[in-house]
Amino acid sequence: MARFHRIPAFAALLALALIALPALPAAAANIIINNVDAPGVGFNDPTPVAPIGGNTGVTLGEQRLIAFQFAADIWGGTLDSDVDIVVQATFQPLNCTPTSGTLGSAGTIQIFSDFPGAPLAGHWYHSALANKLAGFDLTPGPPDPGLLQPPFNDDIVAFFNGAVNNDPNCLGGANWYYGLDNNPGADIDFLNVLTHELGHGLGFANFISEDTGAGPLGLPDVYSSFTHDNTQGLNWNVMTDAQRQLSAVNTGNVVWDGANVTTKAPEFLGPRPVLTIHSPASIAGNYEAQTAAFGAPLTTAGVTGDVVLVDDGTGTPSDGCEPIANAAQVAGNIALIDRGTCAFTIKVANAEAAGAVAAIVANNVAGGPAPMGGTDPNITISSVGITLAAGNAIKGELPGVNATMKLDASLLAGGDDNGRVRLYAPAVVALGSSISHFDTVATPNLLMEPFINADLAAATSTDLTPYLLEDEGWMLLDSDGDGFPNIEDACVDSDLSPTVVIDGCNSHAANVLVDQGCSVSDLVGACGDSASNHGQFVACTAQLTFSLWRDHTISLRDKVRILICAAFADIP
């Protein structure tokens, strides 16, 4: 038997803070949860709770496990593997303060290289992916007896923060939402965090230290073979350690160059916000910008005007934290403001009160654009954040700078100029986050960014994540490329009921005709016919309804309603 290398890799956990397929039979991946929590705590917490958002659990621990299985079924219905994937699950207090905290962390328990079927020699692979490519379990045996205990047969370990529980000393009293409908209100959506962390364990992570640039035993990994630095023109797997050190902080210039992600990126990313400087010629061109979470959205037409640096007459006068003293100069123009001292909303509100038609906030630290977060429904002008370097370039030419803030439909928000999706490379290495996430400039937000975002809906979409896993070697469950997993191309005696009913559960979702005489009910039924267990049925239904929603065949509400009925149906 061929020899292969394996080493423990569970120290390298990833944390989350606030081409046509061959015609082979597809098999939904079976993801098994190994609950390693002690009796009475975490996933075994007996605290009574009311069902919520389609989650019928009546204890805290039960609801957590139901949500975990739901996330596992989403991935199981997305990926093709004949080898079971075992995930150790634990729910315990993690690092948390009133203003910040770790929501969860996950990673592969072991990594493998040079195993039978390995596409790249001398490269590390995650355990679950290595097993899938080998076609058998490289560490066979029963689930491990406890958290990270020998013989390390399990594939993924996942931690979730039990301190998030209405505690004012943890994220200001935030609480988990255990519903399955991505409707958390002010709470933190557990399903989104679960799905994100499982993505890391399945392959969305590298094993190279961003601090030193070194890989385990001096070897690169399959993730790094698709990690490309535009400045150096090299992928990480062929760089020296020193080159990788530099690349890890090369903000905006590290991208994923896998063909599947690049091809699919236009389906998930919107037009890129840019600041186009028209004059003077010395600094003319497009500059990276980041839209604000408040105020009027940017348009492709944009806002054009002369740029004027604000002066509030107090402290750092260009920070715009006080009413603008040079309002007569700002009125009718685009206000330039420095980051720092006060909230972005205060700065932009002061600029609008001074008559500015739009606002630009320049970062006060090296790296990417200023991240324009916040909420203020009274702000009506558009605003963007730009880099420190761009801000300094503009200031050096004032007065006399004319610019347009706009969306450029020819470029992707979160991609480089060649359409390759950017990876997160902040100017200071963020351990557990740098490189092994998509960049935060992606718009709309992506599941695998390093921070949880309120607009994510994992029950509906895992966006570009499956295609990154496909680049690495996973197969996706859509063997004929029609967008629907494991279904026939034509239906006879279609179910034409007005709504989709699954095992007596009326989802109240409209049972529309899809293609070649097939209704939504027919397609859900095909998932049941092809599944060998309930998890595979739910996973297939999750992938199916995602495809139908993506193609605007069903609504988001109907997608969630169908999934909830599927989750509790006695099928097969």
Secondary structure, DSSP 8 states (H G I E B T S, - for coil): ----EEEE-TTS-EEEE-----S----B--EEEEE---TTSGGG---B---BTTB--SBHHHHHHHHHHHHHHHHHTTEE-SS-EEEEEEEE--SB-SS-BEEEEEEESEEEES-TT-SSTT-BEEHHHHHHHHTS-SS-SS--SSTT-TT---SEEEEEETT-BS-TTTGGG-BEE--SSS--TTSEEHHHHHHHHHHHHHT----S-TTT---GGG--BTTGGGEEETTTTEEGGGS-HHHHHHHHT-TT-EEE--HHHHHHHHHH--EEEEEEEEESGGG-EEEE-EE-SSSS---SS-EEEEEEE---SSSSGGG--S--TTHHHHTTSEEEEE--SS-HHHHHHHHHHTT-SEEEEE-SSSSS--------TT--SEEEEE-HHHHHHHHTT-SS-EEEEEEEEEEETTB-TTS-EEB---SS--TTTSSSSB-TT-SS--TTSSB--TT--TTT--TTHHHHHHHHT-EES-TTSSS-SS--S--SS----SEEEETTEEEEEE--EEETTEEHHHHHHHHHHH-SSHHHHHHHHHHHHHHHHHTTSS-HHHHHHHHHHHHTS---
